[in-house]
Amino acid sequence: MRPADKILVRRSFDRAAATYDRAAQLQRQVCEALAARLDGAPQGPLLDAGCGTGYGARLLARRFPDQPLILADFAPAMLGLARQAQPTASNTAALQNPVGAPIGLPVCADVESLPLKSASLGLYWSSLTLQWCDLPRALGEAHRVLFPGGRLAVSTLGPGTFQELRQAFAGVDPHRHVLPFRDAPAGAAAALAAGFYGVRAERLQFRLHYPNLRQLLRAIKDVGANQVGGPRRPVLMGKAAWRTVEAAYERCRTPQGLPLSYDVVLLTGHK
């Protein structure tokens, strides 16, 4: 990702910090699915790379209470919430620390360039972060910071994510509104190229529903994922273009509402 794009993504997630937990239904489900793929206790410190407001970190702290935990995120506002002693209201009581203490060491860092020693971790965990990154570079960093035998557990987004949104915007303008996410085989190939062994790639599909397009787009913005396209539009979308997008999306409507698909890729392996 270009430095200018990283600035936009960081700002987007910083602005979303206050609304993230309220809107992060899908993100919590994916964290729980990734946690279910962990078997046995990692030997050594744990890293939550791209920790957001800390839901995944709390899962790890509950699952492996005896292991040191590092929380890394490059959005300071997100990291500030993750490091707070008390979880936000939407986190369940089961994920709170018994004594209400901070759950780990917070580090404001880019996952493509971690300020951590090589071969210093037993588990590299990252849930729904690496889709915003240069994946080979981020996985290379994951490999560098793990002990020999250390474990990789990553979730990212696949190409079917936001497919309805992509289709609705097609033909409205030349701007790309959704990133071209990597599929499971490409993710597995990147992990193997980074030096991981025993790589498994699994695809999970989720679909959320919303009453209208404005609420759907608000939900995306509330988790900070609105910077998902290429170059930004030079001007705001006009009323006619908006009506075209809205009408196109209405053709996807189901009895549950307007669908929004998430194509999730889980990657696991070891160094």
ABEGO torsion letter per residue (X at the ends): XBAAAAAAAAAAAAAAAAAAAAAAAAAAAAAAAAAAABBEBBBEBBBBBGAEAGAAAAAAAAABAABBBBBBBABAAAAAAAABABBBAABBAAABBAAGBBABBBBBBBAABBBBBBGABABBBBBGAAAABBAAAAAAAAAAABBBGBBBBBBBBBAABGAAAAAAABGABABBABBBBBBAAAAAAAAAAAGBBGBBBBBBBBBBBBABAAAAAAAAAAAGAABABBBBBABBBBAAAAAAAAAAAAAABBAAEBBBBBBBBBBBEBX
